[in-house]
Every structure is written in C-alpha cells, then in structure tokens.
Amino acid sequence: MRTLAVRITDDLRAQLDVIAQLNDRSVTEEIRLSLEDWIERSKSDPQVLKRAETVRADIEHEAQTKRNAIGAIGDQNA
C-alpha cells in the first residue's frame, strides 16, 4: 500500500472523525472505503467514460510517436 497526504479543512476533518467513530472504523478506513466507492461510481459516469476515450487515444498516439522515434534511432545504428 502507498501513503497519500490530503489537506482538508478542520470542519471536514471533524466530520470525518465523527463518521469514523460512528462506523467503528479508523479515519484511514473511512477514506479508503469512500475513495473505492467514488472510483467505482466514476467508472460508469458517461462523462468520465467519454474523456477516457480521448485520453486513451492521446496515450496511443504518444506511444506510437515514441516507437517511431526508437525505430529511427535503431535504423541509424544499423
């Protein structure tokens, strides 16, 4: 597991502390569970899915550009 530092207001922290206590969980566990839930909901959000298509295309284009550059370097050394 990796550690993540997040800055929150005193009011939000107080509410988080109370929720964790009411659920008999640690603050860390409450945050982890909340993030897992938010990520799962985001995976089915139409706006997120649409943006994912654009990001995927950008990544594939960048990867192809880098493959071409490596190929060009390799061709020069042959």
Order of alpha helices (4+ residues) and beta strands (2+ residues): alpha-alpha-alpha
